[in-house]
Amino acid sequence: MRESQVEAYLVRLVKELGGLAVKLGVWGWPDRIILLPGGRIGFLELKRPGEVPRELQTRRLASLVKLGFMAEWASTPQEVSTFLERLCGIPSSYETTKNKCGASPCSASDARSGLTLA
Protein backbone atom coordinates (compact mmCIF):
# COMPACT_ATOMS: atom_id res chain seq x y z
CA MET A 1 0.00 0.00 0.00
CA ARG A 2 1.26 3.48 -0.88
CA GLU A 3 0.99 6.65 1.20
CA SER A 4 -1.33 8.10 -1.44
CA GLN A 5 -3.79 5.25 -0.81
CA VAL A 6 -3.81 5.96 2.92
CA GLU A 7 -4.32 9.65 2.13
CA ALA A 8 -7.20 8.93 -0.26
CA TYR A 9 -8.86 6.85 2.47
CA LEU A 10 -8.53 9.76 4.93
CA VAL A 11 -9.97 12.28 2.46
CA ARG A 12 -12.93 10.01 1.69
CA LEU A 13 -13.82 9.41 5.36
CA VAL A 14 -13.50 13.08 6.29
CA LYS A 15 -15.72 14.08 3.36
CA GLU A 16 -18.33 11.53 4.46
CA LEU A 17 -18.26 13.15 7.89
CA GLY A 18 -19.03 16.53 6.35
CA GLY A 19 -15.53 17.88 6.92
CA LEU A 20 -12.43 18.94 5.03
CA ALA A 21 -8.98 17.34 4.87
CA VAL A 22 -6.86 20.26 3.72
CA LYS A 23 -3.41 19.46 2.33
CA LEU A 24 -0.83 21.70 3.98
CA GLY A 25 2.14 21.07 1.71
CA VAL A 26 4.63 22.80 4.02
CA TRP A 27 7.90 20.94 4.64
CA GLY A 28 8.08 19.43 8.12
CA TRP A 29 4.41 20.04 8.94
CA PRO A 30 1.69 17.34 8.97
CA ASP A 31 0.30 16.42 5.56
CA ARG A 32 -3.32 17.25 6.38
CA ILE A 33 -5.31 19.50 8.67
CA ILE A 34 -8.65 17.90 9.43
CA LEU A 35 -11.61 20.27 9.91
CA LEU A 36 -14.77 18.59 11.17
CA PRO A 37 -18.25 19.81 12.12
CA GLY A 38 -18.49 21.15 15.64
CA GLY A 39 -15.17 22.99 15.40
CA ARG A 40 -12.99 19.90 15.70
CA ILE A 41 -9.49 20.36 14.30
CA GLY A 42 -6.75 17.76 14.01
CA PHE A 43 -3.45 17.36 12.18
CA LEU A 44 -2.38 14.10 10.57
CA GLU A 45 0.97 13.11 9.08
CA LEU A 46 0.58 10.23 6.65
CA LYS A 47 3.18 7.56 5.99
CA ARG A 48 3.47 4.43 3.89
CA PRO A 49 3.01 1.30 6.03
CA GLY A 50 6.26 0.55 7.82
CA GLU A 51 7.56 4.13 7.68
CA VAL A 52 7.74 6.57 10.60
CA PRO A 53 7.88 10.38 10.71
CA ARG A 54 11.21 12.18 10.44
CA GLU A 55 12.57 13.93 13.53
CA LEU A 56 11.31 17.36 12.42
CA GLN A 57 7.84 15.96 11.76
CA THR A 58 7.77 14.37 15.22
CA ARG A 59 8.75 17.71 16.80
CA ARG A 60 6.04 19.53 14.83
CA LEU A 61 3.40 17.03 15.96
CA ALA A 62 4.49 17.46 19.59
CA SER A 63 4.37 21.26 19.31
CA LEU A 64 0.82 21.12 17.92
CA VAL A 65 -0.25 18.84 20.77
CA LYS A 66 1.26 21.27 23.28
CA LEU A 67 -0.94 23.96 21.73
CA GLY A 68 -3.98 21.78 22.43
CA PHE A 69 -4.57 20.23 19.01
CA MET A 70 -4.92 16.56 18.23
CA ALA A 71 -1.85 15.83 16.07
CA GLU A 72 -0.69 12.32 15.14
CA TRP A 73 0.65 10.20 12.31
CA ALA A 74 -0.91 7.22 10.56
CA SER A 75 0.41 4.62 8.14
CA THR A 76 -2.63 2.39 7.60
CA PRO A 77 -6.34 2.88 6.96
CA GLN A 78 -7.05 1.42 10.42
CA GLU A 79 -4.83 4.04 12.06
CA VAL A 80 -6.65 6.76 10.08
CA SER A 81 -10.00 5.41 11.31
CA THR A 82 -8.71 5.30 14.89
CA PHE A 83 -7.51 8.92 14.64
CA LEU A 84 -10.91 10.08 13.37
CA GLU A 85 -12.67 8.00 16.00
CA ARG A 86 -10.78 9.80 18.73
CA LEU A 87 -11.15 13.19 17.06
CA CYS A 88 -14.94 13.11 16.97
CA GLY A 89 -16.22 9.91 18.54
CA ILE A 90 -16.79 7.82 15.41
CA PRO A 91 -17.64 4.23 16.40
CA SER A 92 -15.04 1.60 15.56
CA SER A 93 -17.52 0.15 13.07
CA TYR A 94 -17.57 3.42 11.08
CA GLU A 95 -17.24 1.68 7.73
CA THR A 96 -20.58 -0.05 8.24
CA THR A 97 -22.51 2.56 10.24
CA LYS A 98 -21.48 5.73 8.33
CA ASN A 99 -22.25 7.85 11.41
CA LYS A 100 -21.72 11.60 11.27
CA CYS A 101 -19.35 13.39 13.60
CA GLY A 102 -21.09 14.03 16.93
CA ALA A 103 -21.13 17.31 18.82
CA SER A 104 -19.64 16.13 22.11
CA PRO A 105 -16.09 17.19 23.04
CA CYS A 106 -13.33 14.65 22.69
CA SER A 107 -10.04 13.95 24.44
CA ALA A 108 -7.29 11.45 23.82
CA SER A 109 -3.97 10.10 24.98
CA ASP A 110 -1.79 8.50 22.38
CA ALA A 111 1.76 7.31 21.94
CA ARG A 112 1.75 8.54 18.33
CA SER A 113 1.57 12.17 19.44
CA GLY A 114 3.90 11.68 22.39
CA LEU A 115 1.66 13.73 24.68
CA THR A 116 -1.70 13.53 26.42
CA LEU A 117 -4.58 15.71 25.29
CA ALA A 118 -6.93 17.03 27.98
C-alpha angles and dihedrals in degrees: 000000000000128000089246090061092052089048093050089052090052093049092049094050094046091050090051088053090055094252141112130248101201117197109229100193094191116134113253095011125105115279096238140027110209117214114189135178114277093042096285114158128184138165123221130189111201125211137177111258109280095024126106131202120274118250094262091050091051090051091049092051090050092049091052091050090051087055089056101260127127103246124169144138130245134192102178137045089248091056089049090052091048091051092051091045090057093041095058110001100263110172116248088247091061094134091063102033100042090203119180122240109278126227099237119109118256136211133184146182117206140167090217092068094038092224140071120250117216 
